[in-house]
Amino acid sequence: LQCANSNTQSGCDCIAGGSSQDAKATSAAPGEANNSNNGVTVLHQATIGPYDTVTLQSTNGDALTVWLTDHGYLVPPDIAPTIASYVTEGFDFIALRLMPGQGVNQMKPVRVVTPGPEGPLPLRMVAAGVGAHVDIVLYTIGEARYSLPDLGEVFVDQSSLAWDFNTSASNYSTLRMQALALNFGASYLTAFSDRGAFNKTYSAPNAVPVYYSVNFATSTNLADLYFAQASADDSVGNNCASVTSALSGTSQVEAPASAFDCSSYDDIGAAMIGQHPANVWLSRLELDLPREALSVDCVVKPGPSQAPVSNQLLALKIVNRPASCPQVVFESGALGRSMPTRGAWFTALLAIALGRLRRWSKRE
């Protein structure tokens, strides 16, 4: 991981599975220079969750690569020039690895906090160790619907969305991949975006509210679901109170992060720092990038469109219609259905012609 350096704040706050107070400093103190490799400074070293972490600053990309290699980090040869470019641009680096005795099942998400309203999506570093394509799901939480202006925004062709009664499935996955393949793969899809999404109760197309179930307990919004799932993951009872009222408060008021925390479950609280909760959007951006598209980073910033995007799509076509489902005889174009057949057009035109003929006869 790497983060932008700042004249007022050097390095990043790297958090895994808890708050910054969970970090326990180990051998190196902030600012301690590594004398054996000129040009590399250890800003911070700590044990955070299941990880050993070190924050590094360098003025020489080759020296940083040597330092990482000497300390047991694997640096693919084709990534060394990328590291050198980030060093030239003034980035600091966070290197993480599992502590001895920790397996992949102990891995936890990592939270990296950097100053500034906009952030880069470090696609150049994502190229390390990936295959021909890399599938990325990016969630943004902010006072706007966010976009990736360096890539092309694409949409699923809903007019081609079909439901197959034999397989009880749609062709959405195929249409999604077709959309993401546009622009030579340098595209992203906004699968969902809405203001106030954490505390809203959503309904299905038939107006039935959507409920989320965890351990036979139901939640009516995403914030309550977060606490329920976190409690279930830790095998403890969910004693967290709903934060819906705090999230739906006056849009011009900032609330303390503690208003959205319960025990060590502080992800929502961290996301709300410096924001007006009632104005906060949750967006899901999806990418399937070819390796060639990982040559530049992308900026994440508010997009030109601030319209919500629903994750509920209606299939307008039917495949393998069962006998119990009668064929629709006439469908109105106003409802977004398919256009009438040629026979239907002929019938409609004939009706109009007969109506005019009657009017002319009355005039005579």
C-alpha positions in Angstrom: 0.0 0.0 0.0 1.1 3.6 -0.5 -0.3 7.0 0.3 0.3 10.5 -0.7 2.8 12.4 1.3 2.0 15.8 2.7 3.9 18.9 3.9 2.0 18.7 7.2 1.5 15.0 7.6 4.0 12.3 6.6 2.9 8.7 6.3 -0.5 7.1 6.9 -2.6 5.7 9.7 -2.9 2.0 8.8 -5.6 0.1 10.8 -6.6 -3.5 10.5 -9.6 -4.8 12.3 -9.8 -2.1 15.0 -8.9 1.5 15.8 -5.4 3.1 15.8 -5.1 2.4 19.5 -4.9 -1.3 18.7 -1.4 -0.7 17.2 1.5 -1.9 19.3 4.9 -0.4 18.4 7.7 -2.8 17.9 11.4 -2.2 17.3 11.6 0.9 15.1 10.6 4.3 16.3 9.1 7.0 14.0 11.8 8.7 12.0 14.4 6.0 12.6 16.7 5.8 9.6 17.8 2.5 8.1 21.6 3.1 7.8 22.3 0.0 5.8 20.2 1.2 2.9 20.7 4.9 2.1 17.5 6.7 1.2 15.0 4.7 3.2 13.4 5.9 6.5 11.2 3.8 8.7 8.4 6.2 9.8 6.4 3.7 11.9 6.5 0.0 12.7 3.7 -1.8 14.5 1.7 -5.0 15.1 -1.9 -4.3 14.0 -4.4 -7.1 14.2 -2.8 -10.2 12.5 -0.3 -8.1 10.6 3.3 -6.8 11.0 3.3 -3.4 9.4 6.0 -0.9 8.6 5.5 2.6 7.1 8.4 3.6 4.8 9.6 6.8 3.2 12.3 6.9 0.5 14.0 9.2 -1.9 15.3 6.3 -4.0 13.1 3.7 -5.6 15.9 1.2 -6.0 16.9 1.5 -2.4 13.3 0.9 -1.3 13.1 -2.2 -3.4 16.3 -3.5 -1.9 15.0 -2.7 1.6 11.8 -4.6 1.0 13.6 -7.6 -0.5 16.2 -7.7 2.3 13.3 -7.8 4.9 11.6 -10.7 3.3 9.0 -9.0 1.1 8.5 -10.3 -2.4 8.8 -7.6 -5.0 8.1 -8.8 -8.6 10.7 -7.4 -11.0 8.1 -5.7 -13.2 6.8 -3.8 -10.1 10.1 -2.2 -9.2 9.7 0.6 -11.8 6.2 1.3 -10.4 7.7 1.6 -6.9 10.3 4.0 -8.3 7.6 6.1 -9.9 5.6 6.4 -6.6 8.8 7.4 -4.8 9.4 10.2 -7.4 5.8 11.4 -6.9 6.3 11.7 -3.1 4.4 8.7 -1.9 5.0 6.9 1.3 4.5 3.1 1.6 2.9 0.7 4.0 4.2 -2.9 3.9 2.1 -5.5 5.6 2.5 -9.3 6.1 0.9 -11.8 8.4 2.7 -12.5 11.6 4.2 -15.9 12.2 1.5 -18.4 13.1 -1.2 -16.4 11.4 -2.9 -18.0 8.4 -5.0 -16.6 5.6 -8.2 -17.3 7.6 -7.0 -14.6 10.1 -6.7 -11.9 7.5 -8.8 -8.8 8.1 -9.7 -5.7 6.1 -7.2 -2.9 6.3 -8.2 0.7 6.8 -5.8 3.4 5.5 -6.6 7.0 6.5 -5.1 9.8 4.4 -5.8 13.6 4.5 -7.7 15.2 1.6 -11.2 15.1 0.1 -10.3 13.0 -2.9 -8.2 9.9 -3.1 -6.3 7.9 -5.7 -7.2 4.4 -6.6 -3.6 3.0 -6.8 -4.1 0.7 -9.8 -0.4 0.6 -10.6 0.3 -1.3 -7.4 -2.7 -3.5 -8.0 -0.8 -4.9 -11.0 1.6 -6.8 -8.6 0.7 -10.4 -8.8 -2.5 -10.2 -10.8 -3.4 -12.2 -13.9 -4.7 -11.0 -17.2 -7.7 -9.4 -15.5 -8.4 -8.1 -12.0 -12.0 -7.8 -10.7 -12.4 -4.8 -8.3 -15.4 -3.8 -6.2 -15.0 -0.3 -4.8 -17.4 1.1 -2.2 -17.4 4.9 -1.6 -18.9 6.7 1.4 -19.2 10.4 1.0 -21.4 13.4 0.6 -21.8 12.8 -3.1 -22.2 10.0 -5.6 -18.6 9.3 -6.5 -17.1 8.4 -9.9 -13.8 7.4 -11.6 -13.4 10.1 -14.2 -10.2 8.5 -15.6 -12.3 5.5 -16.7 -15.5 5.3 -18.8 -18.8 4.8 -16.9 -20.9 2.0 -18.5 -24.3 0.6 -17.9 -26.0 -2.7 -18.3 -28.3 -2.9 -21.4 -31.6 -3.4 -19.5 -33.5 -3.7 -22.8 -31.7 -7.0 -23.3 -32.1 -8.3 -19.7 -34.0 -11.6 -19.8 -35.3 -14.1 -17.3 -35.1 -17.8 -18.0 -37.8 -19.8 -16.3 -35.9 -23.1 -16.9 -32.8 -22.0 -15.0 -34.4 -19.5 -12.7 -31.7 -17.0 -13.6 -31.1 -14.0 -15.8 -28.4 -13.1 -18.3 -27.3 -10.1 -16.1 -23.8 -11.5 -15.6 -23.2 -11.8 -19.4 -24.6 -8.2 -20.0 -22.4 -6.9 -17.1 -19.2 -8.3 -18.6 -20.2 -7.0 -22.0 -20.5 -3.5 -20.6 -17.3 -3.7 -18.6 -15.4 -4.8 -21.7 -16.2 -1.5 -23.4 -13.4 1.1 -23.8 -11.0 -1.8 -24.1 -11.8 -2.7 -20.5 -11.0 0.7 -19.0 -14.6 1.0 -17.7 -16.5 0.9 -14.4 -20.1 0.2 -13.6 -22.1 1.9 -10.9 -24.2 -1.0 -9.5 -25.7 1.0 -6.7 -25.7 4.5 -5.3 -28.0 6.3 -2.9 -28.1 9.1 -0.4 -28.9 7.9 3.1 -28.5 4.3 2.2 -27.3 3.1 5.6 -30.5 3.9 7.4 -33.1 3.4 4.6 -35.5 0.5 4.4 -35.7 -0.7 0.8 -38.6 -2.4 -0.9 -38.7 -5.0 -3.7 -40.6 -4.2 -7.0 -43.7 -5.7 -5.4 -43.5 -3.1 -2.6 -42.5 -5.7 0.0 -39.8 -4.4 2.4 -36.4 -6.0 2.1 -35.2 -7.7 5.3 -31.7 -8.8 6.0 -31.3 -12.0 8.1 -28.3 -12.9 10.3 -28.6 -15.9 12.7 -32.4 -15.8 12.3 -32.6 -12.1 13.4 -33.7 -9.6 10.9 -32.5 -6.0 10.1 -34.3 -3.4 8.1 -31.3 -1.3 7.1 -27.7 -1.7 6.3 -26.4 0.0 9.4 -28.2 -2.4 11.7 -27.1 -5.3 9.4 -23.4 -4.2 9.9 -23.7 -4.6 13.7 -25.6 -7.9 13.4 -23.1 -9.4 11.0 -20.1 -8.2 13.1 -21.6 -9.7 16.2 -22.3 -13.0 14.4 -18.7 -13.1 13.0 -17.4 -12.8 16.6 -19.9 -15.3 17.9 -21.3 -12.9 20.4 -24.8 -11.6 21.0 -25.8 -8.5 19.1 -26.3 -5.9 21.8 -25.7 -2.9 19.6 -28.4 -0.3 19.5 -29.7 1.0 16.2 -27.9 4.1 14.9 -30.7 5.0 12.5 -31.7 8.2 14.3 -28.1 9.5 14.3 -27.7 8.8 10.6 -31.0 10.5 9.7 -30.3 13.6 11.8 -30.2 17.2 10.6 -28.2 17.4 7.4 -26.2 20.4 8.6 -25.0 18.8 11.8 -21.8 16.7 12.2 -22.2 13.9 14.8 -19.3 12.5 16.9 -17.9 9.2 15.5 -18.8 7.5 18.8 -22.5 8.0 17.9 -22.1 5.3 15.3 -19.8 2.9 17.2 -20.6 -0.2 19.3 -17.8 -1.8 21.2 -15.0 -2.3 18.6 -17.3 -2.1 15.6 -16.3 1.4 14.4 -16.3 1.2 10.6 -19.4 3.3 10.2 -18.1 5.8 12.8 -14.8 6.1 10.9 -16.6 6.6 7.6 -18.7 9.5 9.1 -15.8 11.5 10.4 -16.1 15.1 9.1 -19.3 14.4 7.2 -23.0 15.3 7.7 -24.6 11.8 8.2 -27.9 12.7 6.5 -26.1 13.8 3.3 -23.8 10.7 3.0 -24.1 8.5 -0.1 -23.1 4.8 -0.3 -22.0 3.8 -3.8 -20.8 0.5 -5.3 -18.5 0.7 -8.3 -17.5 -2.4 -10.2 -14.5 -2.9 -12.5 -13.0 -5.8 -14.4 -9.7 -4.3 -15.7 -7.2 -5.9 -18.1 -3.7 -5.8 -16.8 -2.9 -3.2 -19.5 -5.3 -0.8 -17.8 -3.3 -0.8 -14.6 -0.6 1.5 -16.0 -2.1 4.6 -14.3 -3.9 5.4 -11.1 -7.4 6.7 -11.0 -8.9 9.6 -9.0 -12.0 9.0 -7.0 -14.1 12.2 -6.9 -17.8 13.4 -7.0 -19.3 12.6 -10.4 -21.3 14.7 -12.8 -24.5 12.8 -12.1 -25.9 12.9 -8.6 -28.9 10.7 -9.4 -29.4 7.5 -7.4 -28.8 4.2 -9.0 -31.0 1.2 -7.9 -29.6 -2.3 -7.7 -33.0 -3.7 -8.6 -33.5 -4.4 -12.3 -36.6 -5.6 -14.1 -36.1 -8.1 -16.9 -38.2 -7.1 -19.9 -37.8 -10.3 -21.8 -38.8 -13.9 -20.9 -37.1 -17.1 -22.0 -38.8 -20.5 -21.8 -42.2 -19.1 -20.7 -44.1 -21.7 -18.7 -47.6 -22.7 -19.9 -49.1 -21.3 -16.6 -47.8 -17.9 -17.6 -50.0 -16.5 -20.4 -48.5 -14.6 -23.3 -49.1 -10.9 -23.1 -51.3 -9.8 -26.1 -50.6 -6.1 -25.9 -47.9 -4.2 -24.1 -47.8 -0.4 -23.8 -44.6 1.3 -24.9 -45.1 3.7 -22.0 -44.3 0.9 -19.6 -40.9 0.3 -21.2 -41.9 -3.0 -22.8 -40.8 -4.2 -26.2 -42.2 -2.5 -29.3 -45.4 -4.0 -30.9 -45.0 -6.5 -33.6 -45.6 -5.7 -37.3 -49.0 -7.3 -37.1 -49.9 -5.1 -34.1 -48.8 -2.0 -36.0 -51.0 -2.9 -38.9 -54.0 -3.4 -36.7 -53.4 -0.1 -35.0 -53.1 1.8 -38.3 -56.2 0.1 -39.7 -58.2 1.2 -36.7 -57.0 4.8 -37.1 -57.9 4.7 -40.8 -61.4 3.4 -40.2 -61.9 6.1 -37.5 -61.0 8.8 -40.0 -63.2 7.3 -42.7 -66.2 7.4 -40.3 -65.6 11.1 -39.6 -65.3 12.0 -43.3 -68.6 10.1 -44.0 -70.4 12.2 -41.3 -69.1 15.4 -42.8 -70.5 14.5 -46.2 
